[in-house]
C-alpha cells in the first residue's frame, strides 16, 4: 500500500504547516513570506468553511481535536443553522395575515426573494454543511492519518469545498474517494485548486476502476492521474474548457473508459468538433452481424476507437465511439440504452450548442425509442438512472455557483434531518414537524435550483417514510408535474411514484394512479409501469378482474412499447390458469401475438429478444395445453422462417 507523504511533496502544504508551527525571520511588514502565503490560504479556507469550520479543521490538523468529536459538534451546528434559517424564512412579512387559505399555495412556482437576514443565515448553513461533509471525508481515513488529511485539505480550500459538496456519503465509499483525492493532492497539488471541479469529479468517479462492457468487448480507463493530466494539459483545446462547468456535470466527461493513447488520438483527430452526434452516424453499421449473426469485424480485428472507425460495428459500438471521442475532447456525454418491444438499442446524449447557449442533444434514438425510457450509468454511484436527468443536470450546471451551493447546503441539511429522525426499520415515520422542516428546506432549495435532481430525491425519500400528509403529497406532486412533467416526464413519474405508493388508502392510491395515467397516457413506457402498479394493487385486494383489465389495456395499447408487455401477458395468463380456463388463456395469447410487431431483417440472436418472439413461445405452449400440438409446430416453423 502506498503512503502519500503529502507534506514532503507539496510546497503549499509545507508553507501552511510551517506558518502554524514556526516563527521565522520577520520582513518589513511584520510577516514572513511563509506566513503571508499561509494566511492567504487560511483566509480562503475561512471564507468557504467559516471561522468555526476553519478552527475545527485546524485543530484536527494540529492533533488537538478528534475528528469524531468535531463531527458530532458540526452536525449539531448544521441542525441549529437549518432551524434558525427556517425560523427567519418562515416569518410572515404581513402580521395581519391570520386566516388560512382554502387551498394550499402552489409552491415552487414563484420564487420569493430571501430577506438579507435569511441570506446571511443561508450563507452560514452553506459553510457548516461544507464543514460537516469535509469532516465525514476526513473521518473515513485511518485514525493515524486523519491529522495529515486535515493538513492537506487546509492547504487546498477550493478543492476541499468542491469535493465536500459533491460527494454523497450515503451512496459512496468515502475512504476510496479520499484515496484518489489524496493522490491528486500529492502528485498534482500545485494545480488542483485552479481546477477544483475537475479534481473533485475525478475523485468521485475514479474511486473504482472506470470499466465499460460493450457487448463482447470491454474498455477500461487509464486511472485518475492520467485522466487528470489529459484534461488539464489540453484545457485550451477542450470544447467547453474546464472552468465554469459544475462537477456534477463534469463526472460525465471524466468517466472515460479508454487508455490514454486513445484519448490523445481522439483529441488530435477531433479537437473542437461541435457535432459529436455526427460521430455516431460516422460508424458504418455491421449488418452482417445484425442480420446473419456473424462475428463483428471490429471484434475480430481488435476492438479500439481506430478500428471501430475502420471496420464499423453495431449501435453499442457507435455509441461507445461517439461518447468516448466526445469525452476526450471535453464534451460531457452519456451512453444510453433502452429496450422497446423488439430489441435493445444504444444511442448517445451530449452537451451541444445552440448559438452560445448549451443544450442537451440526443443522436441515434430512432423510431419507437423516442417514447421508451433510456438508462445511463451514474459515474458517481454506479447505479442505473434515467437519461431524463441529463437535460436537468445541464440546466443545473448553468445556474450561478452561489445558487448551486445554497441548493446543496439546504438539500444536505434536509437529508440529514430526515435520516436522523427516521426509524431504520421503517416502523415509525418521522414526526409531522420533522417532515414540515424537511419539505421547507427543499422548497427553498428547489427555488434556488429547480433542476437539482438530488433535492427532488429527498422529497421522494420523505414520501417513502410514510410521514407526508395527503395534502403535502398532492402539493408536491402538483409542483413536480407542473415544473418537470413536460420537459422531464420520466423523472417526474419516478419522483411521484413513491408518493403514490405511500398512500395508505387503497382507493385514493388508485385515484392517484388514474390521474398519473391520464397525464402520461401518450408515453407507452410510463403508462405501462403505471398500469402494472394498478394491477398489483388490484391483486392485493383480491380483485383479479380489475388486474386483468390493466393487463389487457397494456397489451391492447402498449404491446410494442417495451418488455413490460410480456410481464403483463405472463400475469394475465396466471390469472386465467388459476381459473383453469385454458380456452380463454389461448385466446389471450393469440390476440397478444397478433398485436406484436414482427422483427424484420435482424439475426435470430436479436429477434429472440422481441416481444413478438417471446409471446409466440408462450402461444405455442398454450396451444399444446389445449391439445393443438400440430398448430404449435406450425407456429414455431413460421417463427423460424421469419428469423432466417
N, C-alpha and C positions, 0 to 999 in steps of 0.2 A: 504494500500500500504506500503510495507516495504522500509524503507530508509536505505541504506547501509552506515554505518559510517566507511568508509574505513580507516580513519586516526587513529581511535581507535583500529581497529582490525588488522592492518598490520604494523609491525615494520619497514619495509622498507620505507613505506610512511612517518612514523614519522621521520625517520632519514633524509629523503630528506627535509621535511618541516623545521625541526629544523636547518638544515645546511643553509637554505635560510634565516632564521629569527633570529637565536640565536647565540650569541658569547659565547662559552663555555670555560671551562678550557683548557689551552694550554699544549700540550705534547711536548716532546723534539724536534721533527722536525717542530714545529710551527703549527701543525694542531691537532685538536681534533679527537677522534675516529669517532665521528659523521660526522665531515667534510670530513675525508678520505673516509668513506663509501658513502657519498653523492656525492663527486667528482668522485668516480668510476662510479656511476650510471650516472652522468651527462656526463662523457666522452663517455660512451657507447651511450647515447641518442644523443649526438652531432655527433658521427660517423654515426649514422643511419639517422638523420634528418638534419645534417649540423648546422653550427653556427646560421644562420638566423632562421632555424626551431626551434632549441632549445630555442633561445631567444624569439621567438613568443609564444611557449607553456608555457615557464616560466613566461612571462608577464601575460598571462591569469591566470596561477596558483596563481599569487600574486594579482590578481584583478586589474592589471594596464592596461589591454587592453581588448577590447571587441572582442568576437570571430568573429562576423560578419565583423568587420574591418580587422582583421587578415586574414580571409578567402578571402576577396577581394584582399588584398595585395599579398597573396600567389598565388592566381590564376593568377595574373599578372606576378608573378615571374616564374611560370610554363610556361606560354606562351613565356616569354622572353628567358628562358633557352632552350625551344624547338626550337625557331627561331635561337638562337645562335648555337645550336648543328647542325642544318641543314645547316647553313652557313659554318661551318667548314667541315662538312661531304661532302657537295656537291662541295667543291673547287676542281677544276681539277688539278690532280698531274702533268699533262703534258700540259703546256701553249701553246704548238704549235698545240694542237688538236683543230681545229676550225671548221672543217666540220662535219655536222650531218650525222649519219649513215642512210643508205637507209631504214633499218628496225629497230624498237626499240630493244634495247638489251634485251635478255631474262633474266629478273631479277629474283632474289631469287634462282637461280640455282647454283650460285657460290658466296660463302661468301667472301666479300672484307674486309680484316682486317682494323680496325679503327686506325687512327693515334693516337699517345699519347695525342695530344690536344683534339681530338674528344672523347677519352676515359674519359678524365678529365671532359669534359663538360657533357658527359652522366652520370657520377657519380653525378654531381650537379643536373641533371634532376631527377635522382632516389631520391635524398634527398628532392627536392622540391615537387615532386608528392606525396611522402610518407607523407610529412607535410600537403599538401592540403587534402589528404584523411583523415588524422587524425583529422584535423580541421572540416571536414564535419561530422565526427562521433561525436566530442565534441559538435558541433552546434546543434545536434539532441536532446541534453539534455535540460531540462528546464533551463532557464537563471540563476535561483538561484543555480543550481547545476554545472554549467559549470566550475567554479573555482576548485571545488573538483575533477571533472572528469580530468581536466588537471593535477592536482597534482598526481592522481592515475596513469595516463599514464607516467608521468615523472619518476615515481618510477619503471616502468616496460618497459624499452625501447625495449627489444626483442619482447615482446608480442605486444607492440604498433605498431611497424613497420610491423610485420607479419599480424596483423589484418587490418592495414591501406591498405596494398597492396592486400589483398584477398577479401575485400568487393567490391561489385558492387553497389554503391549508387543508380544508376538508376533503379535497379531491387529489392532492398531490403528496408525494413523499418529499417533505421539506429537506431532509438530510441529503437526498440526491440532488435537489435543486441547489442547495448550498454548496455541494461539492463542485458543481460547474461554476457557480458564482465565484468561489474562491480561486478556482483555476484561472478564470478570466482576470481577476484582480492581481494574481501573482504574475501572470505572463503578459497581460495587456493593460496593467493598471494605469499606465501613463495616458491612455486614450479613452478608457471606458466612460469617464464622466462627460466626455464630449459627445458620446453616442449612447446614453444610458438606456434608451428604449431598445436599441439593438441588443445590448448586453443582457438586458432583462429578458427579452424574448428568447434569446439563445439559452439562457439559464433554465427557463421553464420548459423548453422544448427538448433540449439535449440532456435532460435528467435521465433519459433512457435512450438507447441507440435509435436513430431515426431509420426505420426499416419500412419498406413498402413492398407488398406482394402484389404483383400484376399477373394474374393467372398463373402460368407455369414458371414465371420469372420473378426474381427478387432483386430489389435495389436497396442499398444502404448508404446513409450519409457519411461524411468524412470526419465528423466529430466537431465539438464546439470551437476549438481554436482555429481550425482551418476554415470553418464556416464563417466565423467572425472575421478572419483575415480577408476572405474573399469579398465580403460586403464592404468592409472598411476601406480596403485598398482600392476598390472600384467605385467608391461613393459617388464620384463625379460622373461616372458612366451609368449609374443606376437611373432608371427611367423616372422615378419619383424621389430620388435621393434617399436619405436615411432619417433626416430630421423632420419633425412635424408629423410623423406617422405614428399613431398610437401603437404601443407594444402589443395590445390585444389584436391588432391587425397585422403587425409585423410577424407574429408567430406563423402566419400562413405564407410567409416568404422564406423564413429561415428553416422551416421544416422540410428541407430539401434532401431527398433520398438519392444522392448521386455522388460519385467520387469527385475530388477537387478538379482533376483534369477535364472531366466532362463539363463541370460548371464553367471552367475557363474557356473551353471550346464554345459553349453556348454564348458566353459573353462576347467573345471575339466575333462570332458569326452573326449575332442578332442584337447587339447592344443598340439601345434606342428604338427598338421596334415597338410601336404603339399598338399594333394589331396582333396581340398574342393569339387571339382566337383564330386567325388565319393559319397559324401553325398546326392547328388540329386538322384542318382540311388538307394541309400540305402533305400529310402522310397518306400514301396510297393504301387503299383498303385491300387486305388479303382475302379475296373472295374464295380462293381455293380452300382456305381453312374454314371459312364460314359455311360454304355450300357443300364441300366434299369431305370436310373433316381432316384434311391433310395437315401435317405439322407446319407451323408458321415458318416462313422463310427466315424471318429475323431471329427466331429461336435457334434454328439450325446453324445460322451463320454467326451467332454471337449477339446477345441482346445488350445493346447500349444505344445512346442517343444517335450516334452517327449511323449505326446500322438500321435503326428504326426509320431514319430519313431515307436510307438507301433501299431497304427491302420492304418497307411498309409494315402493316400489322392490322389488328382489328381495333375496335373503339377503345379498348383498355390501353393499347399502346399509343394510340393517337392522343388520348387524354394525358398519359404519363409524359409523352414527349412535350406537349404544349405547356403543361404546368411546370415541368422541370426547367425548360428553357425560360419560361416566364419568371420563375423564382430567381433563376441565375442572373437575369438582367434587372432585377429589382422590382418585380411586379407581384404583389400578393395574388396567389392563385389557389384554387381548390380542385381536386379530383373528385368528381361527383358520380355516384352510382345509384341506380334505381332498377326496379323490375316492374314491367307492365304485365299485361295478360299473356304476353308471348315469351319474352326472354329478358335477361339483364342487359343493361346498357351503361356506358360510361361517357360522360361529357365533362366540359370544363366551365368554371366561372373565374373571372378575373377582374381586376380593377382597370378600367379603361378611362378614356376622357371624352367628354362631350364639350368641346370648346376648352375652357380652362377648368371645368368642373369635373371631378372624378365621378365615375358612375360604375355600377356593377353590370357586367356583361356576361351572358352565357352563350356558348357555342357548342353545337353538337347535340342539343336537346331536341331531338326530332319527334315529329308526329305525336303519337299518344303519350310520349313522355312529358309533354307540356303540362299535362294535368296529373302527373304522378309525382309524389314527393321524392325528392332526391336526398341522399345522405352523404355526409362528408365525415372525415375523421378529425376530431378536435385534437390538434397537435399538443395541447397542454395537458388534457386529461386522458387522451387516448380513446375516448368514447365516441360512438357514432352520434352525430347530431344532424338536425335538419339543415339543408342548404339554404333555407329561407333566412337563416340568421346572418348570412353574409352581407346582403344589402343593408341590413340593420347595423351590422358592425362597421361597414364603410361610413354610414352616416354618423355613427357614434364617434369614429375617428376624426371626423371633420369638426366636432364640437370643440370649443375653446378648452385648453388644458384645465383652467380653473373649474369649469363645469364638470369635466370628467373626474377631477379629484373630489369634488363635492359629492358627485353621484356615488363614487366608490366608497367614500367615508360613510355616507348615510346607509348604503347597502350593507357594508361590513358591520356597522353598529346594529342594524335591524336584524341581520342574520345571527349575530351573537346573542341578541336579546331573545330571539325565537328559540335558539338551541338551548340556552341556559334554563329556559322556563318550560321546555317540553319534556315530557316523560319519555325516556329512551324506549320503553316498551310500548308506547303509544296508547296506554290505557287511560291516562289522564291528560286532556288537552291543556294548553296554556290558558291563563285567565283571560277574561274579556279585556281587562286593562292592558295586558301584555300585547294582545293582538292589535288593539287600537294603536298602541305605541309603534308597533312594527309597521303597520299599514301607513301610519302618518309619516314615518321616516321614509318609507318607499314612495309615498306620494310626492314628497319634496325631491327625492332622487329622480323620479320619472320626469318631474318638471324641469330638472336641471339637464337631464339627458334621456329623452324619450326612448332612444334605441339602445340603451344599456340593457342587453339581454339578461344579465345576471340579476338586475333589480326585479325584473318580472318573474324570474325564477324564485325569488324569495316570496313573492305573492303566492306562487303555486305551492311552495312548502307550507305557507301559512294555511292554505286551503286544506292540504293533506293532514294538517294537525287536527282538523276537526273542530277548531275553535272559532272559525269565521261564522258570523251570523248569515242568515239567508240574505238580508239586506246588503251586507258587505259583499257577498258573492255576486249579487245582482249588479251592484255598483261597479265592482272591478271588472266583471265580465263585460259590462256595457262599455267601460273605458277601453278595454283591450280590443273589443270588436270595432269600436269607433276609430281608434287610433291605429290599429295594426291589421284589422280584418281584411281590408282591400289590398294593401301592399304586402303584407306578410301573413297570408291565411293559414299556412301550416303552423307557424309559430303561435298565432292567435289560438288555434284549436288546441295545441299542446299545452298552452297555459291555462285555458278554460277547462280542459278535460278533468284535471284533478279537483277543481272546484265543484264540477257537476257530480263527480263520483263520491264526493264527501257529503252530498245532500242526503240526510237520513230518511226523509220521507220519499218513498219509492215513487209515488205518483208525481210529486214535484220534480224528482230526478228525470222521470220520463218526459215531463213537460219541457224541462231544460234541454234534453236531448232532441226533442222535436224542434225546439227553437233553433238549436245549432244546425240541425239537418236542413231547415229552411234556408239558413244562411249559406251553407256550404254545399247545397244540392248539385251545383254545377261542377264541383270538384269530386270526381268519382272516388279518388283515393281517400279523401277525408270523409265523404258520405259513407263509404264502405266501413270505415272504422267506427263511425257513429252508430250505424245500423247493427254492427256486431255487438257494440256495447248495449244497445237496446235489447237485442235478442238475449244476451246473457242475463240482463235484468229480468226479462220475462221468464226465463227458465228458472231463476232463483225464486220466483213466485209460483212456480208450477204451471205457468201459462205457456204450454207448448204451441198453442195456436198462434199467440202473439209472436213468439220467437220464430215460428215458421214463416209468418208474414214478412218479418225482417229479412230472413234469408232469401225468400222469394224476390223481394224488392232488389236485393243486391244482384241476384242472378239476372233479373229482367233488365235492370238499368245500368249496372256497372260490371257486368261479367267479364269485360276485357280491360278493365282499368287497373288490375293488379292481382297478385296471388291471393288476396283476401277472399276473392270469389270462390276459390277452391275450398277455403275454410268454411264458407257459407254452405257450399254444396255438401261437404262432409257432415256438418252439423245437422243440416236439414235431413240428410239420409239417416242419421242416427235416430232422429225423432220418429221417422217412419218405420225404422227397424224395430223400435220399441213397441210400436203398434202392430208389428208383424204384417205390415201392408206392403208386400213385395211388388204388387202391381202399381201402386202409387209411387213407390220408390223408383221403379223402372221409368215411369212417365217423367218423374223429376229429372232423372239423368238424361233422358232423351231430349227434353226441352233445353237443358243446360248445354248439352253437346252441340245442339243446332245453333245456339246463340254465340258459341265461342268462335273467335277469329282463327282461321286456319293459317298456320305459319307457312310462308312461301319462300322457296329458294334459300333455305338455311340448312345446315347439316343436321343429321339426327341428334347429334350431341346437344345442340342448342334447341332443337324443336321439342325435345323431351321436357324442357323447362316450361313450355307453353301451357296455358290453361286448357287449350283445345286438346292437347295430347293427354294431359293428366285427367281431364274429365272423360276422355274416351276410354282410358283404362278403367275408370270407375263404372262407365256404362257397360263395358264388356263383362265386368263382374256381375252387374245387376241382371244382365241377360242370362247369364249362366244360372243365377239363383232361381229364375222362373223356368228353367229348362230349355232355353233357346241357345244352346251351345253353338249350333251352326251359324246363327246370326252373330254371335260373339266373334267367331273365327273370321267371318266376312268383314266385320268392323275392323278387327285387328289387321287384316290384309289391306283394307283401304287406308288405314293409318300408315302402314308400312310403305305403301305406294306413294303417298303424299310426301313422305320424308326421304325418298330416294333422290 
